[in-house]
Amino acid sequence: MPEQETIKKIEDVLMPILLEDRLELIDIEFHPIGKRWLLRVYIDKEGGVTIADCETVSRELGRILDVEDFIEYTYTLEVSSPGITRPLKKMEDFEKYKGKLCKIITKEQLYGKNDFEGEIIKTYEDKVEIKGKIDVFTIPIYAIKKAHLQFHF
């Protein structure tokens, strides 16, 4: 089963667990590391995720995955908080973190570069607007390869 299909099935069994505890799914990673695969689930909630939240989700998801047995690889399951430099994947993420600093890497060059840092000013249509040190950049969501919040001391 291709990884994307596996991730979708994992998400389907995971969502009821998260909804019960008012947790938000941030991301699912599933990829090989050596001879094993790593299944890493990032969760969050208002006020932050606790170790107990991660343990509960890990135990419940692990139990269901053992019963369903649709993952064809030997894998390690990790459940974690996204941390203070959490990834930004959807338009809702950018909207939620308006006013915060972020780093965006684009798939292709925009404005003569691929690497942008700045404050999230606004979102509209399928675009994110960020203010760098000097300039304001409008970046289409489809052009974003990777984005995450920045933390400055």
C-alpha positions in Angstrom: 0.0 0.0 0.0 1.5 3.4 -1.0 2.5 5.6 1.9 -0.2 8.3 1.2 -3.0 5.6 1.4 -1.5 4.3 4.6 -1.4 7.8 6.1 -5.0 8.4 5.1 -6.1 5.1 6.9 -4.1 6.0 10.0 -5.7 9.4 10.0 -9.2 7.8 9.7 -8.6 5.6 12.8 -6.8 8.4 14.7 -9.4 11.2 14.4 -12.0 9.7 16.8 -9.3 9.3 19.4 -8.3 13.0 19.0 -11.8 14.3 18.9 -12.7 12.5 22.2 -9.8 14.4 24.0 -10.2 17.7 22.0 -6.8 17.3 20.4 -5.8 18.6 17.0 -3.9 16.6 14.4 -1.0 18.6 13.2 0.9 16.1 11.0 1.5 12.4 10.3 5.0 11.3 9.1 5.5 7.8 7.8 8.8 6.9 6.2 11.7 4.4 6.4 14.6 4.8 8.8 17.0 1.9 8.2 15.2 -1.4 8.2 12.2 -0.1 10.1 9.6 2.6 9.4 8.8 5.5 11.6 5.2 6.5 12.2 5.3 9.9 13.9 2.0 11.7 14.8 2.1 15.3 15.9 -0.8 16.5 18.1 -1.7 19.8 19.7 -4.5 21.4 21.8 -5.4 24.8 23.3 -2.9 25.4 26.1 -0.4 22.8 24.9 -0.1 19.0 24.8 0.9 17.1 27.9 3.0 13.9 28.1 -0.2 12.2 29.3 -2.0 13.3 26.1 0.8 11.8 24.0 0.7 8.5 26.0 -3.0 8.2 25.7 -3.0 8.7 21.9 0.0 6.4 21.5 -1.7 3.6 23.5 -5.1 3.9 21.8 -3.7 4.3 18.3 -1.2 1.5 18.8 -4.1 -0.8 20.0 -6.2 0.0 17.0 -3.3 -0.4 14.6 -2.5 -3.8 16.1 -6.1 -5.0 15.6 -6.6 -3.4 12.1 -3.1 -4.6 11.0 -3.1 -2.7 7.6 0.5 -1.4 7.9 2.7 -3.8 5.9 6.0 -2.6 7.4 7.7 -3.1 10.8 7.4 0.4 12.3 7.9 2.4 15.5 5.1 4.7 16.7 5.9 8.1 18.2 3.3 10.6 19.3 4.6 14.1 20.0 3.8 17.8 20.3 4.8 19.9 17.3 6.8 22.2 19.7 7.2 26.0 19.4 8.4 25.8 15.8 5.4 23.9 14.7 4.8 23.2 11.0 2.3 25.3 9.1 0.6 23.1 6.6 -2.9 24.5 5.9 -4.3 28.0 5.3 -6.0 27.6 8.7 -2.6 27.3 10.3 -1.4 30.6 8.8 -4.7 32.3 9.8 -4.4 31.0 13.4 -0.9 32.3 13.8 -1.3 35.8 12.2 1.1 38.2 13.9 3.7 35.4 14.6 7.0 34.9 12.9 7.4 32.1 10.4 9.9 30.7 7.9 8.6 29.6 4.5 10.6 27.6 1.9 9.0 27.6 -1.6 9.1 24.9 -4.3 10.3 27.4 -6.8 11.8 30.8 -6.7 9.6 33.7 -6.0 10.9 37.3 -5.8 14.3 35.7 -6.8 14.6 33.4 -3.8 13.2 30.3 -2.1 13.6 31.2 1.6 11.4 33.7 3.4 11.2 34.8 7.0 8.8 37.2 8.5 5.6 38.0 10.3 2.4 36.5 9.0 0.3 39.6 8.2 -2.8 38.1 6.5 -4.2 35.3 4.4 -6.6 35.7 1.6 -7.8 33.4 -1.3 -5.0 30.8 -1.4 -2.2 33.2 -0.4 -0.2 34.1 2.6 1.3 37.6 3.1 4.4 37.9 5.3 6.4 41.0 6.2 10.1 40.5 6.2 12.7 42.9 7.6 12.1 45.3 4.6 9.6 43.8 2.1 6.2 42.3 2.2 5.8 39.0 0.3 2.7 37.3 -1.0 3.2 33.6 -1.4 0.6 31.2 -2.9 -0.1 28.2 -0.7 0.5 25.8 -3.6 4.1 27.2 -3.9 5.0 26.4 -0.3 7.3 23.4 0.1 7.7 23.7 3.9 6.7 26.3 6.5 7.0 26.5 10.3 6.8 29.1 13.1 10.0 30.8 14.1 11.0 31.4 17.7 13.4 34.2 18.5 15.0 34.7 21.9 
